[in-house]
Amino acid sequence: MSPTAQPSSSGAQLLDRTVVLLDLVADGGVDGLSLKELAARSGLNTATCHRILNTLVGHKLLARDDKKRRYRLGARMAIYGVRAARGPGIISRCEVALTRLRRRTGDTTHLMARFNHDSVCLDRRDGECIVPTLTGSIGGFVPLGVGPGSIAMLAFLDEDEQDYIIRANLGRYASYRNLTKDKVRQLIADTRRRGYAVDMGELIPGIAGVGMPIMTPGEKPGAALSFTLLCAKVGPGVIERYGALLEEEINAIIGQ
C-alpha cells in the first residue's frame, strides 16, 4: 500500500460515517436524536460519533439542543436545500419581489424561511442605507420568534405548534434585547390582528422592521418577506404602506 492510500481510505470512511449520521438526524424529526441513539443506530462508538457530531455542529450542518442533548439538522442544511431547488424554488419565485420592494422604498429587503425552530435568511437586497440586521448576511439565522420575518411565520402556526417552538427557544430569547415569553406572545397577537409583524427598534435600537408571511390557502407559513429600515424613516402611514407593499408582492408570488 502506498503512503497516500491510507489517508484516502480514512477520508472516505470518515465521509461515509458523516453521511450516515446526517441521514439518521434527518430522519429523527423535529425532536432530533440523542448521542446515545445516534451511536446505537450508526454502529459507531460514542467517542467517534460525538467527535463527528461536534464538527457538524461547528459548521452549522447540525444544531444541538444543549438542554435536551439532542441533535437536529442545522440552518446551513436549509440553505443547501433551497439552492439545490433554485429553479422553481422559493428563492427564484421571490427574486423579482425583493428587487422591486427595495427599488420602491430604498430599504433592505429579506426572504426568510422556517427551518425547524429557526428563521433563516435565504436572500436579501441591501438598501440605500446599510443597516444592521438580526441575521446578518444570507445564511444567517435567528430563533423563530426573533424579528418581524420570524414572528410573521410563527404567528400563523397552530397554537400548539407555537407553544412547542416558544418553549424550545425560550433559553435563546434571553440573548435578545427585551425579548421574553410574554413579549413573544404579545407580538404574535399583534401580528395576527394586523396581518404583518412590526418591530420599532425594540431588538436593535434605531432599526425598524416589517414582515409578512408567504402563505397559500390551507398551508402553514414556511417563508416570509420583510423590510429593515431606520426608525427615523417611520413617519405617519409608513408602516401601513410597507405592509400593503408586502401584501401586493406576496399575492403575486402565490399566484405564480
N, C-alpha and C positions, 0 to 999 in steps of 0.2 A: 504494500500500500504506500502510495507517495505521501510526502509530508503534508500536502494540501488536501488529501482526501478526507481525513478525519474531521477537520473544521467544517468542510462542506456537508458531510453526513450529519454532524452535530447541529449545524444550522438548519438543515432540512427537518431534523427531528424536533427541534425547538419550535419551528414554524408549524409543524403538524400538531404539536401539543397546544399551541396557542389557538389554532383554528378550532380544535376540539372544544376548548374552554369557551371560546366566543359562541360557538353553536349551542353549547349547553346553557349559557346565560341567556341567549336569545330565546330559547325555549322555556325559560324559567318564569316568564310572565312579569307583571309589574312588580311583584314582591321580590323577585330575584332569587338567588340561591346562596347558601352559606358556603364557607370554605370547606367544611366537612362534607356537605352534599356534593360539591364540585369535585373534590378529591375522590370520593367514592364512585361517582358516575364516570369520571375520566380514567380511573385506574392509576392516576399519578399519586406519588407520595405527597404528604401535606406540605413539606418544605418546598418542593418544586412547584407545586400548584400555587402556593402563596407567593412565591417569587414572580411567577408569570403574571398572576393577577395584579400584583402591585405595579408591575411595569405597564400593564394595560390601563390601570387607573391613572398612572402618571401621564399617559398620552391621551387621556380622556376618551379612550375607547370603551372603558368600563367606568361605572360610578359605584362607589362603596358607601352604603349606609352604615356609618360607624356605630350608631346606636343599636341597630339590629344585626350588625355584622353580616350583611348580605350584599351581594353584587348584582348589578343590572347593567344593561347597555348604557354607554355614556353618550354625551352630547355629540361627540365627533362622528359617531355612527350615523346620526341623523343627517349630518352634512354630506357624508359619503352617499347615503341613500338618495337624497334629493339630487345630487349631482349626477348620479348614475341614471336617474329618470328625468334628466333635464329637458328632454324633448317635449313631451306632453305634461310635464310635471308642474307643480305649483310655482316654482321659480320662473319658468318660461311664461306661464299664464299671467304672472304679476309684473313682469319687467316693464311693460308699457305703462301700467298704472303707477308704479313707483316713479318713473321718469316724469310722467305728466303731473303727478301731485307735487313733485319737487319743483317743476317749472312754474306751476300756478301759484306757489306760495313762497318759493325761495328757501324752504326749510328742509331739514333732513327727514327722509322717509325710510321706513323699515318694513321688511316682511319677516314676521315672526312665526314660528311653528311650535306646536306642542310636541315634546318628546318625553314620555314618562312623566316625571314630576318637574320637568324643566321647560322653559321657553327659550328657544334657540333662534338667533338671528341668521336667517338664510340668505338675505340680500338687503342692500341698502343703497340709498343715494344721498351723498353729503350735500347739505345746503350751502347757501352763500356764506353763512357764518358757521364755522366749525364749532360744534358744541359737544361737551362731554355726554356720553350716553352710558346707560347701565350695562349694556352688553359689550361695549367697545366696538370691535370690528365684526365682520361676517364670521360666524362660527362661535361667537361669544354667547354665553347663556346665563340665565338667572333662574331662580326657583319660580315655579308658577305661583303667582300672587304678587310678584315684584314688577312694577312698571305697567303702563297702560296697555301695551300689547298683550302682556301676560295676563293681566286682570280681565281683559276683554274676552279671552278664551275661557278662563276659569269661571267667569260669571255665568256663562250659559251652559255649563255642565250640570248634570243632575246633582241635587243637593247631597246625596250620599257620596258621590264621587268627589265633590268639593270638600266635604268633611275629611275624607281619606287623604286627599292631597295636602290640605292645610295641616293636618296632624303630622304627615310625613315631613313637611317643610318647616315646621314650627321652629326648630332649632336654628335653621338657616336664616329665618327672618330677622333674627337678632343682629345680624351683620348690617342691616339696612336702617337708615335713619327713620325713627318714629313708626316703625312697622311692627305691629302686634297682631295677634289673632283677631282681636276685636276690630282693629283697623282694617284688616283684610276683609272681614265680614261686611263692614260698612261700605267699603269700596265695591264689593260685589253687588250689594243692594242698590247703590247709586248707579252703577253701570247698567244693571238690568232695567232700571227705571228710565234712564237716559237713552240707552241703546249703544253707548260707547263709553269708554273709560277715560278719565281725566286725571292728570297729576299736575298740580300747580306749584311745583318747586318743593314738594314735601320730601322727595327722595334725594334729589340733587338741588341744593339751593340755587335759585335763579333760573332753573331749567324746567320747562313745562312739557307735557306730553299729552297726546290724544290717540286712542287706539280703538279699533273696531274689529270684531271677529269676522272671518270669512266662513259663512255657514250656508250650506244648501239644505233645503227642507228635509226634515227627518234625520239629519246627521249631526253629530257632535262637532263643535268647532275645533278644527285642527290647526288653524292658521289665523293670522291677524295682520292688518295693515296699521301702521301708526306713524305719527309725526313726533319729532322732538324739536323744540324751539325755545327761544329765550322768553322768559316770563315778561320781559319788557315789551314784547310784541303783542301781548294778550290784552287788547282793548275790548270795548263793548262789541259783542257779536262775533268775535274771532273764533272762539271755541265752537260755537254753533255752526259757523261757516266751515270749519275744518271737519266737523262731524258730517256735514252734508256732503263735502267733497269725498270723504272716505266711503260714505254710503253709495254715492254715484259710481265710484270705481269698483266697489265690491259687487254691486249689482251687475256691472258689465262683465266682471270676471266670472261670476256664477252663470251668466247667460252664455258663456263661450261654448 
